[in-house]
Amino acid sequence: MKVFVTVGHTRFDALFEEIDRISDNGSWLFTHQISDGLYIPKSGENFSFTKNIKEFYSDADVIITHAGAGTVFELLELNKKIIVVNNTNRVDSHQGDLTKYVRKHNYALTCDSLCKLEEQLHKINHFTPEKYQKERFTKANEIFETLNT
């Protein structure tokens, strides 16, 4: 199974360390987008950034992603099988909030603790996510009016 791991523009070395720890079984082929991370994964090819990230999304059977809103919602719109991992090293809680939202709606498997990642990878083949429906943003005019008063 081809697994793409992405952290967007956020350093998340602990995620790649955990993937290296669990990658010994040989059934997962990892490619890593590591941002400016200091840890270099040994379990597959890696790169910092690319302008062609959608090619990596398309090629992957499953994507492990940090709980960054931009990445998560893009992947949900693409209807990819994903595992959303909360980066608990962040100073704010938005990744935890997004992880809870995704789990509540059954859009993806989630992981609040890296020690659960291997378990989620084993579950992904049998997981059927709810189809994500992008909600239209209808408050633009209201915000514009408020700012102009």
BADREN-975648 format. One record per residue: y, z, x of N, C-alpha, C, CB in turn; residue in one letter. Coordinates in pm, whole numbers, m for minus. Glycine has a CB too. Example, Ala and Ser with C-alpha at 12.3 -4.5 7.8 and 13.67 -1.06 7.14 Angstrom:
2
node n.north:m569 n.up:780 n.east:1319 ca.north:m450 ca.up:780 ca.east:1230 c.north:m330 c.up:780 c.east:1320 cb.north:m447 cb.up:905 cb.east:1131 residu:A
node n.north:m225 n.up:708 n.east:1285 ca.north:m106 ca.up:714 ca.east:1367 c.north:3 c.up:787 c.east:1290 cb.north:m60 cb.up:572 cb.east:1408 residu:S
END
This chain:
149
node n.north:m117 n.up:0 n.east:84 ca.north:0 ca.up:0 ca.east:0 c.north:124 c.up:0 c.east:90 cb.north:m1 cb.up:122 cb.east:m96 residu:M
node n.north:217 n.up:m91 n.east:62 ca.north:341 ca.up:m100 ca.east:138 c.north:442 c.up:0 c.east:81 cb.north:399 cb.up:m244 cb.east:135 residu:K
node n.north:490 n.up:88 n.east:168 ca.north:583 ca.up:193 ca.east:127 c.north:712 c.up:176 c.east:207 cb.north:522 cb.up:335 cb.east:148 residu:V
node n.north:822 n.up:159 n.east:135 ca.north:953 ca.up:153 ca.east:198 c.north:1022 c.up:286 c.east:176 cb.north:1039 cb.up:34 cb.east:142 residu:F
node n.north:1079 n.up:342 n.east:282 ca.north:1148 ca.up:470 ca.east:276 c.north:1295 c.up:446 c.east:308 cb.north:1084 cb.up:575 cb.east:375 residu:V
node n.north:1383 n.up:490 n.east:218 ca.north:1526 ca.up:468 ca.east:240 c.north:1606 c.up:595 c.east:215 cb.north:1577 cb.up:355 cb.east:150 residu:T
node n.north:1707 n.up:613 n.east:297 ca.north:1795 ca.up:729 ca.east:282 c.north:1941 c.up:686 c.east:268 cb.north:1780 cb.up:822 cb.east:402 residu:V
node n.north:1964 n.up:559 n.east:242 ca.north:2101 ca.up:512 ca.east:225 c.north:2184 c.up:540 c.east:349 cb.north:2165 cb.up:578 cb.east:104 residu:G
node n.north:2297 n.up:605 n.east:329 ca.north:2387 ca.up:638 ca.east:440 c.north:2379 c.up:786 c.east:477 cb.north:2531 cb.up:602 cb.east:403 residu:H
node n.north:2271 n.up:851 n.east:439 ca.north:2255 ca.up:994 ca.east:459 c.north:2146 c.up:1023 c.east:562 cb.north:2222 cb.up:1064 cb.east:326 residu:T
node n.north:2174 n.up:1109 n.east:656 ca.north:2072 ca.up:1150 ca.east:752 c.north:1974 c.up:1243 c.east:681 cb.north:2135 cb.up:1220 cb.east:877 residu:R
node n.north:1843 n.up:1216 n.east:699 ca.north:1740 ca.up:1297 ca.east:634 c.north:1617 c.up:1297 c.east:724 cb.north:1705 cb.up:1242 cb.east:491 residu:F
node n.north:1634 n.up:1347 n.east:847 ca.north:1527 ca.up:1347 ca.east:947 c.north:1401 c.up:1418 c.east:899 cb.north:1576 cb.up:1413 cb.east:1074 residu:D
node n.north:1415 n.up:1526 n.east:822 ca.north:1299 ca.up:1601 ca.east:777 c.north:1206 c.up:1514 c.east:692 cb.north:1344 cb.up:1724 cb.east:696 residu:A
node n.north:1260 n.up:1420 n.east:616 ca.north:1178 ca.up:1329 ca.east:536 c.north:1089 c.up:1245 c.east:626 cb.north:1266 cb.up:1238 cb.east:448 residu:L
node n.north:1144 n.up:1190 n.east:732 ca.north:1067 ca.up:1104 ca.east:822 c.north:965 c.up:1185 c.east:904 cb.north:1160 cb.up:1028 cb.east:917 residu:F
node n.north:1000 n.up:1308 n.east:938 ca.north:905 ca.up:1395 ca.east:1006 c.north:785 c.up:1423 c.east:915 cb.north:973 cb.up:1527 cb.east:1048 residu:E
node n.north:811 n.up:1447 n.east:787 ca.north:702 ca.up:1473 ca.east:692 c.north:616 c.up:1349 c.east:673 cb.north:758 cb.up:1520 cb.east:556 residu:E
node n.north:677 n.up:1234 n.east:665 ca.north:600 ca.up:1110 ca.east:650 c.north:510 c.up:1089 c.east:771 cb.north:694 cb.up:989 cb.east:630 residu:I
node n.north:562 n.up:1113 n.east:890 ca.north:478 ca.up:1103 ca.east:1009 c.north:360 c.up:1200 c.east:1002 cb.north:561 cb.up:1130 cb.east:1136 residu:D
node n.north:383 n.up:1319 n.east:949 ca.north:277 ca.up:1420 ca.east:939 c.north:166 c.up:1374 c.east:844 cb.north:336 cb.up:1554 cb.east:892 residu:R
node n.north:201 n.up:1307 n.east:735 ca.north:100 ca.up:1270 ca.east:634 c.north:48 c.up:1128 c.east:648 cb.north:158 cb.up:1288 cb.east:496 residu:I
node n.north:96 n.up:1053 n.east:744 ca.north:65 ca.up:910 ca.east:751 c.north:m68 c.up:875 c.east:816 cb.north:173 cb.up:841 cb.east:826 residu:S
node n.north:m144 n.up:972 n.east:855 ca.north:m267 ca.up:946 ca.east:930 c.north:m378 c.up:878 c.east:851 cb.north:m319 cb.up:1074 cb.east:983 residu:D
node n.north:m372 n.up:878 n.east:720 ca.north:m487 ca.up:826 ca.east:645 c.north:m499 c.up:674 c.east:650 cb.north:m479 cb.up:870 cb.east:502 residu:N
node n.north:m396 n.up:602 n.east:691 ca.north:m405 ca.up:459 ca.east:712 c.north:m395 c.up:372 c.east:588 cb.north:m530 cb.up:429 cb.east:778 residu:G
node n.north:m389 n.up:429 n.east:470 ca.north:m379 ca.up:346 ca.east:350 c.north:m235 c.up:313 c.east:312 cb.north:m447 cb.up:415 cb.east:234 residu:S
node n.north:m142 n.up:375 n.east:380 ca.north:0 ca.up:349 ca.east:354 c.north:63 c.up:281 c.east:475 cb.north:74 cb.up:481 cb.east:320 residu:W
node n.north:133 n.up:170 n.east:451 ca.north:206 ca.up:98 ca.east:556 c.north:354 c.up:123 c.east:535 cb.north:173 cb.up:m56 cb.east:554 residu:L
node n.north:414 n.up:201 n.east:624 ca.north:552 ca.up:245 ca.east:607 c.north:651 c.up:156 c.east:681 cb.north:567 cb.up:388 cb.east:654 residu:F
node n.north:766 n.up:136 n.east:618 ca.north:885 ca.up:81 ca.east:682 c.north:997 c.up:178 c.east:647 cb.north:917 cb.up:m68 cb.east:633 residu:T
node n.north:1078 n.up:213 n.east:747 ca.north:1177 ca.up:319 ca.east:731 c.north:1319 c.up:269 c.east:754 cb.north:1147 cb.up:434 cb.east:827 residu:H
node n.north:1409 n.up:300 n.east:663 ca.north:1553 ca.up:281 ca.east:683 c.north:1608 c.up:421 c.east:709 cb.north:1624 cb.up:211 cb.east:556 residu:Q
node n.north:1648 n.up:447 n.east:834 ca.north:1675 ca.up:584 ca.east:879 c.north:1822 c.up:622 c.east:887 cb.north:1613 cb.up:604 cb.east:1012 residu:I
node n.north:1913 n.up:532 n.east:851 ca.north:2057 ca.up:559 ca.east:860 c.north:2091 c.up:596 c.east:1005 cb.north:2099 cb.up:673 cb.east:762 residu:S
node n.north:2167 n.up:703 n.east:1024 ca.north:2204 ca.up:746 ca.east:1160 c.north:2117 c.up:862 c.east:1206 cb.north:2352 cb.up:786 cb.east:1166 residu:D
node n.north:1996 n.up:868 n.east:1152 ca.north:1905 ca.up:977 ca.east:1184 c.north:1873 c.up:986 c.east:1332 cb.north:1777 cb.up:962 cb.east:1107 residu:G
node n.north:1846 n.up:1106 n.east:1375 ca.north:1812 ca.up:1131 ca.east:1515 c.north:1661 c.up:1122 c.east:1538 cb.north:1863 cb.up:1268 cb.east:1558 residu:L
node n.north:1584 n.up:1146 n.east:1435 ca.north:1439 ca.up:1140 ca.east:1446 c.north:1393 c.up:996 c.east:1424 cb.north:1371 cb.up:1235 cb.east:1344 residu:Y
node n.north:1311 n.up:946 n.east:1516 ca.north:1259 ca.up:810 ca.east:1506 c.north:1113 c.up:818 c.east:1458 cb.north:1270 cb.up:734 cb.east:1643 residu:I
node n.north:1086 n.up:768 n.east:1338 ca.north:950 ca.up:776 ca.east:1285 c.north:850 c.up:698 c.east:1370 cb.north:946 cb.up:725 cb.east:1142 residu:P
node n.north:729 n.up:752 n.east:1377 ca.north:620 ca.up:688 ca.east:1451 c.north:524 c.up:615 c.east:1358 cb.north:544 cb.up:793 cb.east:1533 residu:K
node n.north:542 n.up:633 n.east:1227 ca.north:446 ca.up:582 ca.east:1129 c.north:476 c.up:442 c.east:1079 cb.north:441 cb.up:675 cb.east:1013 residu:S
node n.north:571 n.up:374 n.east:1139 ca.north:601 ca.up:237 ca.east:1096 c.north:730 c.up:188 c.east:1157 cb.north:608 cb.up:230 cb.east:944 residu:G
node n.north:762 n.up:64 n.east:1125 ca.north:887 ca.up:6 ca.east:1175 c.north:1004 c.up:81 c.east:1114 cb.north:896 cb.up:m146 cb.east:1142 residu:E
node n.north:1117 n.up:77 n.east:1187 ca.north:1236 ca.up:143 ca.east:1135 c.north:1361 c.up:68 c.east:1176 cb.north:1243 cb.up:287 cb.east:1183 residu:N
node n.north:1466 n.up:89 n.east:1100 ca.north:1598 ca.up:34 ca.east:1131 c.north:1702 c.up:125 c.east:1069 cb.north:1612 cb.up:m113 cb.east:1077 residu:F
node n.north:1825 n.up:114 n.east:1116 ca.north:1933 ca.up:199 ca.east:1063 c.north:1987 c.up:145 c.east:931 cb.north:2046 cb.up:210 cb.east:1164 residu:S
node n.north:2035 n.up:20 n.east:935 ca.north:2095 ca.up:m42 ca.east:818 c.north:2061 c.up:m190 c.east:815 cb.north:2248 cb.up:m21 cb.east:816 residu:F
node n.north:2070 n.up:m250 n.east:698 ca.north:2051 ca.up:m393 ca.east:683 c.north:2136 c.up:m443 c.east:567 cb.north:1901 cb.up:m428 cb.east:661 residu:T
node n.north:2179 n.up:m566 n.east:574 ca.north:2250 ca.up:m627 ca.east:461 c.north:2151 c.up:m680 c.east:358 cb.north:2342 cb.up:m740 cb.east:510 residu:K
node n.north:2024 n.up:m685 n.east:395 ca.north:1920 ca.up:m743 ca.east:309 c.north:1824 c.up:m638 c.east:255 cb.north:1843 cb.up:m848 cb.east:385 residu:N
node n.north:1876 n.up:m524 n.east:214 ca.north:1787 ca.up:m415 ca.east:167 c.north:1704 c.up:m456 c.east:47 cb.north:1870 cb.up:m292 cb.east:133 residu:I
node n.north:1757 n.up:m545 n.east:m36 ca.north:1682 ca.up:m588 ca.east:m155 c.north:1552 c.up:m659 c.east:m118 cb.north:1768 cb.up:m680 cb.east:m242 residu:K
node n.north:1548 n.up:m724 n.east:m2 ca.north:1424 ca.up:m785 ca.east:44 c.north:1318 c.up:m678 c.east:70 cb.north:1448 cb.up:m869 cb.east:172 residu:E
node n.north:1360 n.up:m566 n.east:125 ca.north:1267 ca.up:m456 ca.east:151 c.north:1222 c.up:m394 c.east:19 cb.north:1332 cb.up:m349 cb.east:242 residu:F
node n.north:1314 n.up:m381 n.east:m76 ca.north:1278 ca.up:m331 ca.east:m209 c.north:1173 c.up:m422 c.east:m272 cb.north:1403 cb.up:m321 cb.east:m300 residu:Y
node n.north:1196 n.up:m552 n.east:m266 ca.north:1104 ca.up:m648 ca.east:m330 c.north:966 c.up:m645 c.east:m267 cb.north:1160 cb.up:m788 cb.east:m321 residu:S
node n.north:962 n.up:m631 n.east:m137 ca.north:835 ca.up:m637 ca.east:m63 c.north:750 c.up:m512 c.east:m80 cb.north:863 cb.up:m661 cb.east:83 residu:D
node n.north:812 n.up:m401 n.east:m117 ca.north:741 ca.up:m273 ca.east:m123 c.north:664 c.up:m256 c.east:m253 cb.north:838 cb.up:m158 cb.east:m106 residu:A
node n.north:548 n.up:m191 n.east:m243 ca.north:474 ca.up:m151 ca.east:m361 c.north:534 c.up:m25 c.east:m422 cb.north:326 cb.up:m128 cb.east:m327 residu:D
node n.north:584 n.up:61 n.east:m336 ca.north:647 ca.up:186 ca.east:m378 c.north:761 c.up:215 c.east:m281 cb.north:543 cb.up:304 cb.east:m382 residu:V
node n.north:863 n.up:282 n.east:m333 ca.north:978 ca.up:318 ca.east:m250 c.north:999 c.up:468 c.east:m259 cb.north:1107 cb.up:241 cb.east:m295 residu:I
node n.north:1009 n.up:529 n.east:m143 ca.north:1047 ca.up:670 ca.east:m134 c.north:1196 c.up:669 c.east:m101 cb.north:961 cb.up:749 cb.east:m25 residu:I
node n.north:1274 n.up:739 n.east:m182 ca.north:1418 ca.up:739 ca.east:m162 c.north:1475 c.up:879 c.east:m170 cb.north:1486 cb.up:649 cb.east:m264 residu:T
node n.north:1582 n.up:901 n.east:m95 ca.north:1659 ca.up:1023 ca.east:m114 c.north:1719 c.up:1017 c.east:m254 cb.north:1772 cb.up:1040 cb.east:m3 residu:H
node n.north:1769 n.up:1127 n.east:m304 ca.north:1821 ca.up:1130 ca.east:m441 c.north:1969 c.up:1093 c.east:m445 cb.north:1800 cb.up:1268 cb.east:m503 residu:A
node n.north:2005 n.up:987 n.east:m374 ca.north:2140 ca.up:934 ca.east:m380 c.north:2156 c.up:848 c.east:m504 cb.north:2174 cb.up:854 cb.east:m252 residu:G
node n.north:2261 n.up:871 n.east:m580 ca.north:2277 ca.up:804 ca.east:m710 c.north:2276 c.up:652 c.east:m699 cb.north:2405 cb.up:848 cb.east:m775 residu:A
node n.north:2347 n.up:597 n.east:m603 ca.north:2353 ca.up:452 ca.east:m591 c.north:2217 c.up:390 c.east:m569 cb.north:2445 cb.up:413 cb.east:m477 residu:G
node n.north:2141 n.up:447 n.east:m478 ca.north:2008 ca.up:395 ca.east:m448 c.north:1913 c.up:415 c.east:m565 cb.north:1951 cb.up:464 cb.east:m323 residu:T
node n.north:1911 n.up:534 n.east:m621 ca.north:1817 ca.up:564 ca.east:m730 c.north:1842 c.up:473 c.east:m850 cb.north:1830 cb.up:711 cb.east:m774 residu:V
node n.north:1967 n.up:460 n.east:m893 ca.north:1992 ca.up:379 ca.east:m1011 c.north:1967 c.up:230 c.east:m985 cb.north:2135 cb.up:399 cb.east:m1059 residu:F
node n.north:1994 n.up:184 n.east:m865 ca.north:1961 ca.up:45 ca.east:m832 c.north:1810 c.up:22 c.east:m841 cb.north:2013 cb.up:8 cb.east:m690 residu:E
node n.north:1732 n.up:114 n.east:m788 ca.north:1586 ca.up:100 ca.east:m793 c.north:1533 c.up:111 c.east:m935 cb.north:1520 cb.up:204 cb.east:m705 residu:L
node n.north:1591 n.up:199 n.east:m1015 ca.north:1549 ca.up:211 ca.east:m1154 c.north:1577 c.up:81 c.east:m1230 cb.north:1619 cb.up:329 cb.east:m1223 residu:L
node n.north:1691 n.up:19 n.east:m1203 ca.north:1724 ca.up:m107 ca.east:m1268 c.north:1628 c.up:m219 c.east:m1225 cb.north:1869 cb.up:m147 cb.east:m1235 residu:E
node n.north:1574 n.up:m209 n.east:m1105 ca.north:1477 ca.up:m308 ca.east:m1056 c.north:1336 c.up:m280 c.east:m1105 cb.north:1479 cb.up:m311 cb.east:m904 residu:L
node n.north:1319 n.up:m169 n.east:m1176 ca.north:1187 ca.up:m130 ca.east:m1229 c.north:1082 c.up:m114 c.east:m1119 cb.north:1139 cb.up:m232 cb.east:m1331 residu:N
node n.north:1123 n.up:m57 n.east:m1007 ca.north:1030 ca.up:m30 ca.east:m898 c.north:966 c.up:106 c.east:m917 cb.north:1103 cb.up:m37 cb.east:m761 residu:K
node n.north:843 n.up:120 n.east:m866 ca.north:780 ca.up:252 ca.east:m861 c.north:845 c.up:328 c.east:m747 cb.north:623 cb.up:241 cb.east:m842 residu:K
node n.north:902 n.up:444 n.east:m780 ca.north:973 ca.up:519 ca.east:m677 c.north:936 c.up:666 c.east:m681 cb.north:1125 cb.up:503 cb.east:m694 residu:I
node n.north:955 n.up:727 n.east:m565 ca.north:946 ca.up:871 ca.east:m551 c.north:1083 c.up:917 c.east:m503 cb.north:829 cb.up:915 cb.east:m451 residu:I
node n.north:1148 n.up:998 n.east:m583 ca.north:1282 ca.up:1047 ca.east:m551 c.north:1268 c.up:1183 c.east:m485 cb.north:1372 cb.up:1055 cb.east:m679 residu:V
node n.north:1324 n.up:1194 n.east:m362 ca.north:1312 ca.up:1317 ca.east:m285 c.north:1449 c.up:1382 c.east:m272 cb.north:1251 cb.up:1288 cb.east:m145 residu:V
node n.north:1457 n.up:1506 n.east:m317 ca.north:1579 ca.up:1583 ca.east:m310 c.north:1601 c.up:1629 c.east:m165 cb.north:1574 cb.up:1705 cb.east:m406 residu:N
node n.north:1714 n.up:1590 n.east:m109 ca.north:1750 ca.up:1635 ca.east:26 c.north:1818 c.up:1769 c.east:13 cb.north:1842 cb.up:1530 cb.east:100 residu:N
node n.north:1742 n.up:1875 n.east:31 ca.north:1796 ca.up:2011 ca.east:11 c.north:1886 c.up:2055 c.east:126 cb.north:1682 cb.up:2109 cb.east:m4 residu:T
node n.north:1901 n.up:1973 n.east:229 ca.north:1991 ca.up:2006 ca.east:339 c.north:2136 c.up:1969 c.east:307 cb.north:1947 cb.up:1936 cb.east:466 residu:N
node n.north:2158 n.up:1902 n.east:196 ca.north:2294 ca.up:1864 ca.east:156 c.north:2371 c.up:1988 c.east:112 cb.north:2290 cb.up:1759 cb.east:40 residu:R
node n.north:2503 n.up:1987 n.east:135 ca.north:2583 ca.up:2104 ca.east:99 c.north:2611 c.up:2111 c.east:m51 cb.north:2714 cb.up:2102 cb.east:175 residu:V
node n.north:2606 n.up:1999 n.east:m121 ca.north:2628 ca.up:2002 ca.east:m265 c.north:2493 c.up:1986 c.east:m336 cb.north:2728 cb.up:1890 cb.east:m309 residu:D
node n.north:2494 n.up:2001 n.east:m468 ca.north:2367 ca.up:2000 ca.east:m541 c.north:2343 c.up:1872 c.east:m619 cb.north:2362 cb.up:2116 cb.east:m635 residu:S
node n.north:2423 n.up:1767 n.east:m595 ca.north:2409 ca.up:1648 ca.east:m680 c.north:2271 c.up:1583 c.east:m667 cb.north:2517 cb.up:1546 cb.east:m646 residu:H
node n.north:2209 n.up:1590 n.east:m551 ca.north:2077 ca.up:1530 ca.east:m538 c.north:1974 c.up:1606 c.east:m622 cb.north:2033 cb.up:1526 cb.east:m391 residu:Q
node n.north:1985 n.up:1737 n.east:m627 ca.north:1896 ca.up:1815 ca.east:m711 c.north:1917 c.up:1784 c.east:m859 cb.north:1917 cb.up:1964 cb.east:m686 residu:G
node n.north:2043 n.up:1768 n.east:m897 ca.north:2073 ca.up:1734 ca.east:m1036 c.north:2015 c.up:1598 c.east:m1074 cb.north:2225 cb.up:1734 cb.east:m1059 residu:D
node n.north:2028 n.up:1500 n.east:m986 ca.north:1975 ca.up:1367 ca.east:m1015 c.north:1821 c.up:1369 c.east:m1017 cb.north:2024 cb.up:1266 cb.east:m910 residu:L
node n.north:1761 n.up:1445 n.east:m928 ca.north:1615 ca.up:1457 ca.east:m927 c.north:1565 c.up:1513 c.east:m1060 cb.north:1570 cb.up:1547 cb.east:m810 residu:T
node n.north:1632 n.up:1616 n.east:m1111 ca.north:1594 ca.up:1675 ca.east:m1240 c.north:1609 c.up:1573 c.east:m1353 cb.north:1680 cb.up:1799 cb.east:m1269 residu:K
node n.north:1716 n.up:1495 n.east:m1351 ca.north:1740 ca.up:1394 ca.east:m1454 c.north:1627 c.up:1290 c.east:m1455 cb.north:1877 cb.up:1325 cb.east:m1432 residu:Y
node n.north:1593 n.up:1241 n.east:m1337 ca.north:1487 ca.up:1139 ca.east:m1325 c.north:1353 c.up:1195 c.east:m1372 cb.north:1476 cb.up:1090 cb.east:m1178 residu:V
node n.north:1323 n.up:1318 n.east:m1333 ca.north:1197 ca.up:1382 ca.east:m1373 c.north:1194 c.up:1405 c.east:m1524 cb.north:1177 cb.up:1516 cb.east:m1298 residu:R
node n.north:1303 n.up:1454 n.east:m1581 ca.north:1311 ca.up:1482 ca.east:m1725 c.north:1283 c.up:1357 c.east:m1809 cb.north:1449 cb.up:1538 cb.east:m1760 residu:K
node n.north:1333 n.up:1243 n.east:m1762 ca.north:1316 ca.up:1118 ca.east:m1837 c.north:1193 c.up:1038 c.east:m1794 cb.north:1439 cb.up:1033 cb.east:m1821 residu:H
node n.north:1116 n.up:1091 n.east:m1699 ca.north:993 ca.up:1027 ca.east:m1651 c.north:1018 c.up:887 c.east:m1595 cb.north:891 cb.up:1020 cb.east:m1765 residu:N
node n.north:1132 n.up:870 n.east:m1529 ca.north:1166 ca.up:741 ca.east:m1470 c.north:1095 c.up:719 c.east:m1336 cb.north:1316 cb.up:730 cb.east:m1451 residu:Y
node n.north:1060 n.up:828 n.east:m1270 ca.north:999 ca.up:820 ca.east:m1137 c.north:929 c.up:952 c.east:m1107 cb.north:1106 cb.up:787 cb.east:m1027 residu:A
node n.north:846 n.up:950 n.east:m1005 ca.north:795 ca.up:1076 ca.east:m954 c.north:904 c.up:1138 c.east:m869 cb.north:662 cb.up:1056 cb.east:m871 residu:L
node n.north:906 n.up:1269 n.east:m864 ca.north:1011 ca.up:1337 ca.east:m788 c.north:949 c.up:1441 c.east:m695 cb.north:1113 cb.up:1404 cb.east:m882 residu:T
node n.north:1030 n.up:1482 n.east:m600 ca.north:983 ca.up:1576 ca.east:m499 c.north:1099 c.up:1667 c.east:m461 cb.north:927 cb.up:1500 cb.east:m375 residu:C
node n.north:1091 n.up:1794 n.east:m502 ca.north:1194 ca.up:1891 ca.east:m465 c.north:1164 c.up:1959 c.east:m333 cb.north:1210 cb.up:1995 cb.east:m573 residu:D
node n.north:1040 n.up:1946 n.east:m288 ca.north:997 ca.up:2006 ca.east:m163 c.north:915 c.up:1903 c.east:m86 cb.north:915 cb.up:2137 cb.east:m188 residu:S
node n.north:947 n.up:1886 n.east:40 ca.north:876 ca.up:1785 ca.east:120 c.north:726 c.up:1811 c.east:129 cb.north:934 cb.up:1779 cb.east:260 residu:L
node n.north:685 n.up:1935 n.east:113 ca.north:541 ca.up:1964 ca.east:120 c.north:465 c.up:1904 c.east:1 cb.north:518 cb.up:2116 cb.east:124 residu:C
node n.north:534 n.up:1854 n.east:m100 ca.north:472 ca.up:1791 ca.east:m216 c.north:469 c.up:1638 c.east:m205 cb.north:546 cb.up:1831 cb.east:m343 residu:K
node n.north:525 n.up:1582 n.east:m100 ca.north:536 ca.up:1437 ca.east:m89 c.north:400 c.up:1368 c.east:m85 cb.north:614 cb.up:1402 cb.east:35 residu:L
node n.north:308 n.up:1419 n.east:m7 ca.north:175 ca.up:1357 ca.east:1 c.north:108 c.up:1355 c.east:m135 cb.north:86 cb.up:1432 cb.east:104 residu:E
node n.north:118 n.up:1463 n.east:m209 ca.north:61 ca.up:1471 ca.east:m343 c.north:121 c.up:1363 c.east:m434 cb.north:85 cb.up:1611 cb.east:m404 residu:E
node n.north:253 n.up:1342 n.east:m425 ca.north:318 ca.up:1241 ca.east:m508 c.north:275 c.up:1100 c.east:m467 cb.north:470 cb.up:1255 cb.east:m498 residu:Q
node n.north:256 n.up:1076 n.east:m341 ca.north:207 ca.up:944 ca.east:m296 c.north:68 c.up:915 c.east:m352 cb.north:205 cb.up:938 cb.east:m142 residu:L
node n.north:m15 n.up:1017 n.east:m359 ca.north:m149 ca.up:998 ca.east:m415 c.north:m142 c.up:970 c.east:m565 cb.north:m236 cb.up:1120 cb.east:m388 residu:H
node n.north:m42 n.up:1022 n.east:m633 ca.north:m28 ca.up:1004 ca.east:m778 c.north:35 c.up:870 c.east:m818 cb.north:55 cb.up:1116 cb.east:m835 residu:K
node n.north:108 n.up:808 n.east:m728 ca.north:194 ca.up:695 ca.east:m766 c.north:118 c.up:577 c.east:m826 cb.north:271 cb.up:648 cb.east:m645 residu:I
node n.north:m2 n.up:549 n.east:m779 ca.north:m78 ca.up:435 ca.east:m832 c.north:m113 c.up:451 c.east:m979 cb.north:m206 cb.up:416 cb.east:m752 residu:N
node n.north:m126 n.up:573 n.east:m1025 ca.north:m165 ca.up:600 ca.east:m1163 c.north:m45 c.up:640 c.east:m1250 cb.north:m270 cb.up:709 cb.east:m1168 residu:H
node n.north:73 n.up:638 n.east:m1193 ca.north:193 ca.up:679 ca.east:m1264 c.north:255 c.up:559 c.east:m1337 cb.north:295 cb.up:743 cb.east:m1167 residu:F
node n.north:287 n.up:578 n.east:m1463 ca.north:356 ca.up:474 ca.east:m1539 c.north:492 c.up:529 c.east:m1580 cb.north:273 cb.up:430 cb.east:m1665 residu:T
node n.north:598 n.up:483 n.east:m1514 ca.north:731 ca.up:536 ca.east:m1546 c.north:784 c.up:482 c.east:m1678 cb.north:830 cb.up:503 cb.east:m1434 residu:P
node n.north:872 n.up:558 n.east:m1738 ca.north:947 ca.up:508 ca.east:m1853 c.north:1043 c.up:402 c.east:m1802 cb.north:1025 cb.up:625 cb.east:m1927 residu:E
node n.north:1064 n.up:299 n.east:m1881 ca.north:1156 ca.up:193 ca.east:m1840 c.north:1300 c.up:244 c.east:m1853 cb.north:1135 cb.up:65 cb.east:m1926 residu:K
node n.north:1373 n.up:230 n.east:m1747 ca.north:1513 ca.up:273 ca.east:m1744 c.north:1600 c.up:171 c.east:m1815 cb.north:1561 cb.up:296 cb.east:m1599 residu:Y
node n.north:1685 n.up:218 n.east:m1903 ca.north:1782 ca.up:132 ca.east:m1971 c.north:1922 c.up:172 c.east:m1924 cb.north:1770 cb.up:143 cb.east:m2128 residu:Q
node n.north:1988 n.up:80 n.east:m1857 ca.north:2123 ca.up:107 ca.east:m1808 c.north:2216 c.up:129 c.east:m1926 cb.north:2173 cb.up:m9 cb.east:m1719 residu:K
node n.north:2291 n.up:238 n.east:m1918 ca.north:2386 ca.up:269 ca.east:m2024 c.north:2522 c.up:207 c.east:m1990 cb.north:2399 cb.up:423 cb.east:m2044 residu:E
node n.north:2580 n.up:145 n.east:m2090 ca.north:2713 ca.up:87 ca.east:m2070 c.north:2815 c.up:198 c.east:m2057 cb.north:2750 cb.up:m7 cb.east:m2187 residu:R
node n.north:2910 n.up:179 n.east:m1967 ca.north:3019 ca.up:274 ca.east:m1950 c.north:3132 c.up:233 c.east:m2043 cb.north:3067 cb.up:281 cb.east:m1802 residu:F
node n.north:3162 n.up:317 n.east:m2139 ca.north:3258 ca.up:281 ca.east:m2242 c.north:3388 c.up:360 c.east:m2234 cb.north:3197 cb.up:299 cb.east:m2377 residu:T
node n.north:3405 n.up:437 n.east:m2132 ca.north:3523 ca.up:524 ca.east:m2122 c.north:3634 c.up:467 c.east:m2034 cb.north:3482 cb.up:658 cb.east:m2068 residu:K
node n.north:3620 n.up:346 n.east:m1985 ca.north:3719 ca.up:290 ca.east:m1893 c.north:3858 c.up:285 c.east:m1955 cb.north:3678 cb.up:150 cb.east:m1850 residu:A
node n.north:3869 n.up:235 n.east:m2078 ca.north:4001 ca.up:226 ca.east:m2142 c.north:4061 c.up:365 c.east:m2164 cb.north:3991 cb.up:152 cb.east:m2276 residu:N
node n.north:3979 n.up:460 n.east:m2202 ca.north:4027 ca.up:597 ca.east:m2223 c.north:4081 c.up:656 c.east:m2092 cb.north:3913 cb.up:686 cb.east:m2278 residu:E
node n.north:4012 n.up:634 n.east:m1983 ca.north:4058 ca.up:683 ca.east:m1853 c.north:4187 c.up:612 c.east:m1813 cb.north:3950 cb.up:660 cb.east:m1744 residu:I
node n.north:4192 n.up:482 n.east:m1833 ca.north:4313 ca.up:404 ca.east:m1801 c.north:4433 c.up:458 c.east:m1879 cb.north:4291 cb.up:254 cb.east:m1833 residu:F
node n.north:4415 n.up:480 n.east:m2007 ca.north:4524 ca.up:533 ca.east:m2092 c.north:4569 c.up:670 c.east:m2044 cb.north:4480 cb.up:540 cb.east:m2240 residu:E
node n.north:4475 n.up:756 n.east:m2010 ca.north:4508 ca.up:890 ca.east:m1962 c.north:4588 c.up:885 c.east:m1833 cb.north:4382 cb.up:971 cb.east:m1941 residu:T
node n.north:4548 n.up:797 n.east:m1743 ca.north:4618 ca.up:786 ca.east:m1614 c.north:4758 c.up:726 c.east:m1629 cb.north:4537 cb.up:701 cb.east:m1517 residu:L
node n.north:4779 n.up:647 n.east:m1730 ca.north:4909 ca.up:583 ca.east:m1750 c.north:5006 c.up:665 c.east:m1835 cb.north:4889 cb.up:449 cb.east:m1814 residu:N
node n.north:4969 n.up:786 n.east:m1872 ca.north:5060 ca.up:868 ca.east:m1952 c.north:5131 c.up:970 c.east:m1869 cb.north:4986 cb.up:936 cb.east:m2063 residu:T
END
